[in-house]
């Protein structure tokens, strides 16, 4: 029974060593392939080589046990201990190679940590522009009694937005609607847009006339001396007590107002902001009736291109003429879809649309 028991151990160890050898052979192929692609010094090559060495170490251990058990099976009882001294060979190899295995394990751990940190950085890089754009062009707008609002924002090819809009109450009976666009793409125009949006909130509460608010905003923004940046902006203040709207525009594309059964343009009343620190602006006051609809947008909509032809302001106005009773949110979506259908080239610029109906 003693002899057959050691024989069984020898056979089992031999089978295990064969299985580990097959696995090691496959790992060696993987290691060589990675080494050929990435080079012997690459982290992936080092890890693959370490995995191969560990599997070959398992092969040696099982062969040593197999050999010791086989010898023991045929030796006299007094020589059994000597045969099992063969197991010291893989044990010694483990001590010698253990340091290398620990080093490779630390390398694998470091690579995993770096990979997770890289994923976190990429996640933050993707999340930051979305959160920034949400400050400039929020998906949710406040609700005001007697008004129906629609909005839409489509980012262009840049990560950071330069278009912005805002709707907020400046007094118990006055509500301001703002839309603007900073020239350029990237972080700098986006910061400028953020500054302009929130400074204008202050000035519109300070000055009743939006033209005065634009003049003060122009002076403040021009003092930043960002000579490569300009801002187009349109400001409309609704007065629910006087049943009027007052509009001032700094070089912005024409807004369109459905009033008295016709669509009329609300064009610029002064130059672009940051073009001239002493620029002067005027405002226009227009009666406001129930059912009137104001449409504001940035130039990314009108400049959708089909060859040499632009979508243009008149096409925007015609969309409003075609169905002036359409809900503001639907109008915004329809306009963007029409511009996309018209364009034969990618719409690379940001597009912001704001529609407001007086109930």
Helices and strands as residue ranges (DSSP letters): H 2-38, H 43-74, G 77-79, H 80-83, G 84-86, H 87-136, E 147-154, E 163-171, E 174-182, H 187-206, H 210-222, E 231-239, E 244-250, E 255-259, E 262-266, E 284-287, E 293-297, H 299-302, E 305-306, E 309-310, H 312-322, H 328-342, E 351-358
